[in-house]
Amino acid sequence: MKNGLKVGLAGVGTVGGGLVKLLATRGDSLAARAGRPIELVAVSTLAHRKNPDADISSFRLVKNPVALAQDPEIDVFVELMGGEGGIAKESVEAALRAGKHVVTANKALLAHHGYSLATLAEKNGVALNFEGAVAGGIPVVKVIRESLKGNDISRVYGILNGTCNYILTQMEREGMAFADVLKEAQKQGYAEADPTFDIGGFDTAHKLALLTSLAFGTRTSFDSIYIEGIESITPADIEAADDLGYRIKLLGVALRTESGIEQRVHPTMVPKQSAIAEVDGVSNCVAIDGDFVGDVMLIGLGAGGGPTASAVVSDIIDIARGHVLPPFGTRSKDLKPYKKAQMRAHEGGYYIRLSVYDRTGAFAAIASRMAAQGISIESIVQHRSRAGLAGSDRTHKGSAAHVVMITHQTTEAAVRKALAAIERDGHVDSKPQMIRIEKL
Ligand code: HSE
């Protein structure tokens, strides 16, 4: 058997701990699968964040991750510290410049700097692998980079954040308000103490940026992503969706259009009978629409020590076997500049919920504002919430009722203009709710 592949690990938190455990448990069989032993030789971890579940006492401790990245003994630098810049970026760049292969699960880093880091990796003839960065244990990076390479991909989308999917699932099952489920999730350790990245849609957007580059051969462009989180979803929306045959999921969607690529993250109505509607709780899923293969969907756990370590180890094994590909599946010099399709040109159906004062002419005025923008309404109902109209759901100023509409195919610009006019007319007592419907 060949010499061992020497690994240096920076970050021994949940995922790093999972990796230490996996390597310790599976040593011999991994060596057989990789064709050579995989030897963790040195680690870098913050003393106050020592992981009680991972025994790192037998490894050389290198305090500074940048020093570890350049350590002459190591072949592969595994970065599991996280963070879009700072020490993570510094150490990954140092490793690539020193001719070390890099494996990372850091989606924020790659979403912001993926193109420049991929260019640096190729210049130095080393791998920059990141299977664990997108949807944790779901092996989607390699699927797009390798298995689907013969296809032109028209759309890639998915449920990419377990925290949001858990919250939406609980809201639906328990009829609870967003804030109450979030508190519960934090108490149980599902949601971070600062959940902004998850619930605001930013974590989903980081992963989407990587999927977009892989699927469309474009340079990463995080700043082009339209992002909405799930904070505004109410039990009234979940009930209305249910009555209309939909579920609400936070989706990340990248779509090729005639005017460019749409990258968007927002709460989305998906038909109840679609496979994605069945993906509940902390599970993630990624769907890819290819021209020759058709529609492919992968479902699994998108976070956690075990699933993400599974992805990280597969990247290390590829390196051990000498399997080194351009990070985004296309050589950096051939990655196309990202061409953004404007969100206002987005076409689709829309769910609209208005809290409308119950008075003569209100309905007619709303209908005429929609017609003025050429929006055709598929259905309109006055919706009585099963939980009642009181509560965090709405404020009260006179008698009001939820009016729920589903539109036929229209544009984002038309819907925004119509809703602004409806608000100006003063028939609604709060900001209209608007949720996009994804064609599946
Ligand atoms: N916090 C993420 C989630 C996992 O809830 O899915 C890491 O990206």
Residues whose N, C-alpha, C, O or C-beta is under 5 A from the ligand:
A	BS01	HSE	L160 N161 G162 T163 D198 D203 G302 A303
